[in-house]
Amino acid sequence: MQRVDGRLTLYGNSLTKAETRKVEKWRSMFVRKFRYDPSEEYDLSVVDNAYLGAELGIRDILRDARGEPVNREGSIVVSTIRMGFGHYRIAMAGASAARAMGFTPLWLDLLAIPGITTDVINWCNSWYSRFSRRSQRSAAFNNHVWESVTTGNRTLPLLNGLLNSWIVGWPWRFLKTNVKDYMMSSLFREMYGTLPREIPMLTSHMWNAMGALSADMTNVVDMMFDNWPMAFQLTEGAKHAVQSPSGYYGFRAMRGFDHRNRMLSPTPADAIYFTGHHVDHELVANIEGDNEARLVRMKAGEPRRLLITMGGAGAQRELFKAVIDHAVPLIKGGKATLFVNLGDHKDNYEWLQGELRDNRDLVQTHFTWEDTRSFTDSIRSGSAEGLHVFLHDNTFHAVYATNYLMRVVDVLITKPSELAFYPVPKIFNERVGGHEMWGAVRGAEIGDGTVETRTIPETLQAIDLLTNENDLLEMYCDMIVKNKSIGLYDGAYKSVELATGKRFDRKALPPG
């Protein structure tokens, strides 16, 4: 972030002096609210990850001097934020690819570092979660407020004025939101300054990248999320790993990033890279075999394996209930098997128990990672029937359960979030926020998922088509294999390559 004539800039594009003052007031609010101390010291050290150390080879960076020192040699920092599951999922893809390429991934979750990082992010996340839930419970709020915040599209003039309040903030697509986020994230400078300045780093959220760059770190690659370019994702000084060509153009041209519709200077070519989708090594390496297994099950007439994931807000419970009610007759008729991942949200399980009280005989629960892993491994070549519910007590297993199950299911039912980029046949149900729409567009156009089914009847129709007919599943499996052959799922490997300088060579990678 540069300052020219009293104005903050991004890649030569400047705010007005009034906007700059407003951004500085925003940062000052956090300084006062959380008693920011620029002289605060951070004792960071590395300990074994208790949850996915064996699966992903990750070790945790914690604010705990009792571990081992952070060692630059052979390591790559994977910096993320536990906000929803999407940013964790991208970070896991980066860690998996890093391990496959011979590096030790050091996991740095800003919410695991007590201090200004947790104070600021928890404050922001509480507001995001509140409005996200509201968007799913009020069509008017979603259509006229939340979609505008998450896309930058203009709706009603009065409501657009309200969007500039301190609570909701500026729409994420605009340049001034980027500068605002950078100034806020610069409060993480002291924490990042504890790390070796040149250590390679992958980030899965712009606040991670912004904090690292404010501490003058030199090898930062931001693994970009979503498929709708928004200015707040850019960090001057980082390399940006973009998942789609359309996303690349939007960020490169800074298309629509000015709230006054000015044409902006583009992002420099050496700051942005089209890498492909960010996907775990285990999934990419086994694409051919896993899709062949899907087709074998299909031809043998086995029950279609459907996986649906539910977020913590519980905002799509109406949809969930409709899908489960629709699936029960299919399960009883031997047409389908349903896997339900509730993540780490116990309250959603309590709700689900009530919905399934008349069909308890169909339900099998999996509440430990050992059980989830052993069950999943058992059905790679074995049969699967009934309705299986997965619930874990930590975010690592909650997120990775979907990744682990993905290889043995036939169809994933999901909103078009970060899961839109994964190589598994998908039914896209209604989005949460306008930015997610473009994830469904991407998946539909490269041929590994449906278009967004924006109503419950449309979602149920898609389930029937993919359960009772074979043509769509066969097409999606074929396209996933073809997409791999041209590198569409190589984004995580190429992000590691950008951060470390080590060439990505598929032939040199270990088997998944």
N, C-alpha and C positions, 0 to 999 in steps of 0.2 A: 504494500500500500504506500503510495507516494503522496506528498503534499506540495502543491504548486500554487504560489500566490494566495496562500491561506485556504486553498480548496483541496479536499481529498480527492484522489483520482484512482482509477483502475485502468491499466493499460492505456493511459493517456486520456481517458474520458473522465471529466471532472464533474463533481457536484457543484451546486451554487454555494456561495458563502453561507447563505441561510440554512441550506441543507446540511452543510458541514457543521455548523453550530448545533443543529438539532441532533446530529449523530454524536457529537461530543457530549451533549447533555445526557443522551442515552447511556453512554459509557459511564459518565459521572454518577448516574443513578445507581448502577451496580456497585461502583466504588463505595458510595455511602451506605447502601443497603446492606452490603455484606462485609463492610470494613476491610476492603482490599488493602493488603500490605505488600508493596513492591520489594521489600527486603525479606520477605518470608522465604525460608529455606525448605527444600524438599529432599528427603532421603529416599531415593528410589532404588529398589533392588529387585532381583529376579527370583521367583520361586516356581516350583512345578505347578502346572494347572491340574487341579484335582478332578476335573470333569472330562475334558477331551484331550488331555495330554497324550494318551495312547493313540487316539484316532487322528488327530491333526498335528501332533508334535509340538503343540504350543506351550509356552511358559509365560507366566504372568509377571508384568511389571506392577509393583505395588508401592505404596508409600510406607515402606517397612525396611528399616536398615538391617534386618536380621537375615535377609536373603543374600544372594550372590550379586556382585557388581554387574551393571549392564555392560556386556562385552560386545564391541562393534564387530569383531572378527567373526564371520560366518553367520551373523544375525541380521534379521530384518524386523523392524518394529511394525506391528499392525495396530494402528490406532483407530479406535471406534467409540461409539456411544451406545449405551443400552437404551435406545429410544424406539419402542416397538421392536420388531424383529428384523426389519429390512437391512439396517446398517450392520447389525451383527452378522447377518447372512452374507453380505458382501465381504466383510472382514474374514469370515471363515473360508470363503472361496480364496481370498488372498493368502491366508495361512496355509491352506491345503496345497496351493500351487507352489508357494515358497518352499514348503517341505519337500515336494516332489523334485524341485530344482536344486535341492541340496542345502537349504538354509534353515536355521532355527528361527521360527516365528515367535517374536516376543509380543505378547498381547497387552495392549495399553487401553483400557476402558476408562475414559475420563470420569465416569461415575464411580470408579473404584479408587479414586484419588481424593481423599477428604480435603476440603478447603474450598477455595473460590470456584474451582471447576464444578464440584457437585452443587454448590449453592446456586450458581448461575444457571446451569443446565436443568436442574430440577425445577427451578422457577419457570423457565421457558417451556419445559416439557409439560408441566401441569396445565398451562394455558392451551398448548397444542392439543393435548388429550381431551380437554374440556370441549373445545370447539369441534374436534373430530367426532366426538360422541354426539354433539348437538346436530351436526350435519346429517347424521344417519337417522335422527329422530324427528327432524323437521325438514320437509321438502323445500319449504320457502327459504329457510336459512341456508340449506345446501345450495340451492339454485342461485340465490341472489347475494350471498356473502361468501360462503366457503369456497365455492368454485372460483370466485374472483380472486380471493387471497392466494389460492394454490396454483392459479394459472396466470394471473395478471390481466385476464380479459375483463373488459369494463362492462358493468351491468347498469344498475340504476344510479344516477348521479348522487343522490343522497347517501346511498349505502357506500358508494366509493369514497365519499368524504369521511364516513365513519371508519373505513378501513385504515385511515391514516392516524387513528388514535394510538396512544401508547400501548394499549392492551392488545389489540389485534395486530398492530404493526402495519408496515407497508406491504403490498402484494409482493410475493417472493420473486417475481420475474424481473423486477426493476433494479437498475444499477444502485440506487440509493439504499436498497435493502442489503445488497452485498457489502457496502461500506459500513453500514450499521452493524452487520454481523461481525465484520472484521474487527471493528473497534471493541466490540464486546469480547471477542475471542482473544484479543491481545492481553486480556487479564490472565490468560493461561501461560504467559511468556515465561514466568519464573519456573513453572513446573517443567515445561519442555526444555528450558535452558539447562536443566540438570543432565540431560542426555548428551551423548557424544554428538557434536554438531553435524558430522558427516555421515552418521549411521543411516542406511537406507530405511525409508519409512513409506508404508502404504496407509492411506487414510480412507475411511468409508463414510465420512461426513465432513462438510466444509469447515465446521468449527474445529475439527482436529487439524486439518491442513492450515487453517488460519492461525491457530495457536502456535503450531510448529514454525511457520514462516515468520511470525512476530518474534520468535526466538532465533531467527537467522539460520535455521536448519537448511541444508543445501540439497538433500536428495529426497524430496517429498513428491510422491505420486498420489493424486487423489483419484480413487476409483469412483467415478461418477455414478449417481443413481438415477433412476427413472429414465423416461424417454421424451421428456418435455423440457427443453432448455430454459433455465431460469438463471438470472444473473447472480443470485446469491450463492450459487455453487462454485463460482470462480475464485481462485486465490492467486494473486500475482506472485510469481516465484515458484509455484508448483508446476508439475507436469500433470495434465488432466487426461485420464484414461476414459474415453467415451465409448458407450456400448453400441451405438448405431450410427450409420452414416447421416441420417437426418438430424440426430442429436449433435453430431460433429458440426454440421453446417450451421445449426442454430447458435451454438456456442462460438464458432469461428467468426460468424458475421455479427454476433451480439444482436441477433434479430429480435426486435421488440423489447429490448432491455431498457429503453428510456420511456419514462411515463409521459413525456411530452412528444413522443414519436419522432425524436431527432434520430438521424443516422449516426451511429457511433463508430469509432475506430475499431477495427476487428481485433480479436484475440490473436496474438502472434502465432505463427505456424509451429514454432518450436515449443509452445506451451500446451499444445493440445494434440491428442493422438486418438485415432479410431482403433480400438483394440479388440472389439468384440465383446460378447457377454461375459460377465464375471461369474464363473461357475467352478465348483470344486473339482479338483483333479480326479477324485474317485468317480464322479459322475461322467466327466468327459472321456476318461480312459475306457469306460465300459459301455459307451453308447451303442456300439454295434451289437454286443451280446445282450444287453438289456432290452433293446428293441426287437431283436430276434425272439427273445423269450416272450415278449408281449404277443407277437404274431403266432407263436406256437400255442399259447394259451387260448388265443382267439379261435384258431382253427380247431382246437380240441373241444371247444364249447364250454370252457371253464367259466365260472362266474367272473364277470368283469370287475376288476379291482378299482374302486373309487376312493380317492383320498381327499378329504376336505379339511381345511385349517381354519381355526377361529381365533381372532385377535382378542386382546385383553379388554377392550371397551365393551364387548358383548353387544355392539350396536347392530349387528346383522343377525340377531337371534331369530327374527321373523323368517329370514331366508334360510337359516340353519334348520329351523323347525320344519319348514316346507320340504327341504331336501331330505331330511331324515324320514319324514312321513312318507314321502314319495319312494324312498329307497327300501323301506321295510317290506312291502309286497315283493319287490324284486329280489330281496335277500331270501325271503321265505320260498320264493319260486326257483331258487338256485340260479338266478340270472345275474346277481351282483353280490359283491362283498364290499362293505363300507368301512373305511378307516377314518376315524375322527381324531385329529390332533388338537387338543385344547391348550397346548403350550404349557405354561406354568400358572394358569388361571383357574384356581380351585373353585371360585364362585361360579364359573361357567359350567363346571362339572355338576355342582349342586343343582343348577338350573336344568341341565341335561337329564339328570336322574329323574326328575319329575316328568319330563317329556317322554321318557322311555319306560315308564312304570308298567305299561301294559305289554312290553316286549323285552322284559329283563332276560328271558331265556336266550335271546339272540346276542346278548352283550358279553364281551370279554374285555377286561380292563388290563392296562399295562402301565404301572405307576413307577417303575424303576428303570434305569437305563439298561441294567443287565437283562431285564425281561424284554424290553423293547428290542434290544440288539439280538438276543437269542431268537425271539419270535420272528423277527424280520429275516434273519439268516435261515431259519427253518423253512420259510416259504419261497426262497429263491427257486428251489426246484420242487417244493412240496405244494400242497393245496392250501387254500385259505377260504373260509366260509364265515358267515355271521357278520356281526357289527363290533368292531374293535375300537376302544376308546383309549387314547394315550394322554397321560398327564404327568408332568414332572415337577420337581421342586426347585429347579434352577433354570436360568435362562439358557445356559449352554445346551443342556439336553432338550429343553423345550424347542429351541430352534433347530438343532441338528437332527431331531427325530424326523422332521419332515424331509430333510436331505437324505437321511438313511432309508426311509420308507420309499422315497421317490424311485429308487432303482427297481423296486419289486411291485409297484402298482402300475395300472394301465392308464389311468386318467387322474389328473389333479384338478380339483375344483377350487378356484381361488379368485379373489379380487386381483385386478391387474397391478399388483405391487411389484416388489423386486422378484417375486417368484415368476413373473411374466417372462423372465430371461432364461429360465432353466429348461434343459432339454428333456422334457417329458410332455406327452400329450395333455392339453389343458382345456378346461372349460372356464372361461372368464365370466365371473358373475359381476354384479354392479360395483363400480369403483367407489372409493372413499376419497374424495377430492378430485378436482378436474385434471390435475397433473397425471393421475393414474390412467386416464383414458388412453394415453399414447403408448403405454405398455401393452395394452390389448391390441392396439393398431399394429405395433411391431410384431407381436406373436402371431397375429392372424396373417400378416403379409409374408412372413418367412415360413409359414405353414406348419407351426407346431402347436397351434391353439385356435380356438373359436374366436369369433368377434366377441365384443363385450355383450353379454346378455343382461340387459338393463332392467328387466322385470323378472319376477319369480316364475311366471309361466314360460318365459324364454329360457331360463336356466333349466327348468324341468324338461323342456323339450330337448335341450342339448343332452341332458342325461339319457333320455330315452334313445336319441339317435346314436349316441356313443356306446350304449349298452346293448341295444337290440339289433343294431346294424354294424357292419364291419368296414364299410368303405372309408369313413372318416378316420378311424383308428389306424387303418392300414396306410392311408395317405400321410397322417401325422408322423408315424414311425419312419416312413420312407424319407420324409423331408428332414427329420432330425438327423438321420445318418448322412444325408447329402449336405446339410448345414455344417456338420462337423468337418466334412472333407474340405470345405473352403475356409475353415477357421473361425466360424461365427461364434463358437463357444470358447475361444482362447483368451478372453479378456484378462483373466486372473494371471495366467502365465506371462502375458505381455506386459502387465503392470509390474510384475516382479522384474522383468527384463529392464524396464525403464528405470526402476529404482536402483538396481544393482549393477547394471551393465553386463550381466551374464546373459548370453544369447539363449533364447528359448529354442529348444530342439526337441520336438515331440519324440523322435526316435530314441533320444537319450533318457527319456523319463521312465521311471519304474512303472510296472503294471499297477492299476488301481486296486 
